[in-house]
Amino acid sequence: MLAKLITFVLWLCVGIISVLISGYLVLLAINWQDEAASPEALMLQGLIENQPHTAPELNGYQYLLQQSHQLTATHSALLTHLFSPCREDTCHDTLVTQQSELATLLEQEQAILAFYDTLLRFSHWQEDLPLSTTTAPSYSVLHYAHRLYLAKVWLLTQQGDVNMAQTLLQHDYLFWRNALANNRSLLSHAVTHSALTTHLQFVEGLLRRLTPEQQHVLTRNSWQTPFATETHSLEHVYAGEWVNIKSVSEPAASLNEMTENASIAAKLIEQLIKPLWQQQATLNELASRILSCTRQHEKPQQNSLNWLYNPIGKLLNANAPFDCDLRPLHALEQQRLRLLASYAG
């Protein structure tokens, strides 16, 4: 009886192993060859390649990359205290009680303010592609400098120099709108969106505490243009991210580097998985997904059998950070309209 049980278990194991090997061989046959570059992939590649190159001396992103690491964001408790409630109506009331301390802080941070003033003079913004994995701007310094700049604007309004405050706000707003329209990476897009959100929230609160005459001066020729064309900038953002993904998805380089010092078992698993990842097919599917969002192309349909080809690539694409959610951009337009309404009435 025991011998029959052992024989049954052995045959069961042999059967399971045979099924697994047969299934794997079927997958190898299905994944025998990668795809050629699709029209959608070529379109995304062309979007980036056909963009005019911006010389470094004209590029605000390059200036930020070079200069931001030479400065230090102190993250002073005063500035954090001044701006942390800026989403509430108490923000500018808090500033009034700390006006002298604010003036002292701005005097101490002249170097960062000068850096930010220079940055706003650039009319171009273009990230290098593919993005460097080792070098990036110090966005914490940029965030700190932006807060200092808005604090300077507020101080000018308190001193009665609304004309200069209007000029500074206009420079800030136009710079970030231009950057938003030219972003080529999700990180830069998020930073730019955050800067515009902060700007609009700050100005909306500021306007509530100015006289009608001061409001008229501060808002002339400002914030009138709707956020319309910037909604199309997502196409270049996603195209840039697609180029970044393409640059790091070379199978021979990336996978071999990952497993160079791995165990024998890990290397064996890597060799088994590698044929189930088709690089160009992965990029083609991702390109179709992006264009189905940004250009309303027909979204590629998937069924269970589709997953037999390039299953690893499909799994990676399922977790890619691309969607059709334009609500953040629409939120900027709603903020702009609220700002206009805050003084129109």
C-alpha positions, 0 to 999 in steps of 0.5 A, a space after each residue: 500500500 505504501 509503495 503504491 502511494 509513493 509511486 502515485 506521488 512520484 507520478 503526480 510530481 512528474 506530471 506537474 513538472 511536465 505540465 510546467 515545462 510544457 507550459 513554459 515551452 509554449 510561452 517561449 514559442 509565443 515569445 520567440 520574437 519581439 515586435 518592431 517599433 509601433 507607429 505610437 512608439 515612433 510618434 512619442 520618440 518623434 515628439 521629443 526628438 523634434 523639439 528644438 534644443 535649448 542652449 544651456 545658457 538659456 535654459 532655466 532648468 540647467 540654471 536650477 541644476 547648476 546653482 541649487 546645490 550651491 545654496 542651502 535651504 535653512 527651513 527656518 521655523 519662522 518661514 514655516 510658521 508664516 506659510 504653514 497656515 496659508 491654506 487658511 484665511 489666517 495666513 496674512 493675519 499671522 504675517 502682520 504680527 511677524 513683519 519685522 522678523 520677516 524683513 530680517 529673514 529676507 535680509 539674511 537670505 539675499 543669496 537665495 532671493 538673488 538666485 530665484 530672481 535670476 531663475 525667473 528671468 529665463 524664458 525656457 525650461 527643458 529637462 535633459 532626456 533621458 534624466 540622469 539617475 545621479 544628478 537632479 536639482 535641489 527642489 528643497 532649495 527651490 521650494 524655500 526660495 519660492 516661499 521667500 519670494 512670496 514673503 517679499 511680495 507680501 512685505 512690499 504690499 504692506 509697505 504700500 509698493 503694490 506696483 512692485 509687488 504686481 511686477 514680481 508676482 507677474 514674473 513668478 506666474 509667467 515663469 511657472 506657466 511657461 515651465 508647466 507648458 514645457 515639462 518633460 518629466 513627471 517630477 518636474 511637472 509635479 514641482 511646477 504644479 505645486 509652485 503654481 498652486 502655492 502662487 494662486 493660493 497666496 495671491 487669493 489670500 493677499 487680495 482679500 486684505 487689500 483695498 479695491 484700489 490696491 486690488 486693481 493695481 495688483 491684478 492688472 493684466 495678471 491671471 487673465 489667461 485660462 489654463 487651456 494649452 497647458 493641459 496638452 503638456 501632459 503629452 510631452 511629460 509622458 513622452 519624456 517619461 517614455 524616453 526615460 523608461 526606454 533608456 533604462 530598459 535595455 535587457 542585456 545591460 539592466 538585468 545582467 547588472 542586477 544579477 551580476 553578484 546574485 546567487 546561482 538560483 537568482 541567476 537561473 530565475 533571471 534567465 527563465 524570466 528574461 525571454 518573457 520580457 519583450 522590450 519593444 513590445 513593452 514600449 509599444 503597449 505603453 505608447 498606445 496607453 499614453 496616446 489613448 489618454 492624451 490624443 483620445 486614440 482607441 485604447 488597446 484592448 486586452 484579453 486573457 490570451 494577450 497576457 501570454 505574449 510579453 507577460 513580464 512587460 505587461 506586468 510592468 506596464 500595469 504599474 506604470 504611473 500614467 493615467 488620464 486624470 487631468 483633474 490637477 490641471 483643471 484644479 489650477 483653472 478653478 483656482 485661477 477663477 476663484 482668484 479673479 472672483 475674489 476681487 471682482 465682487 
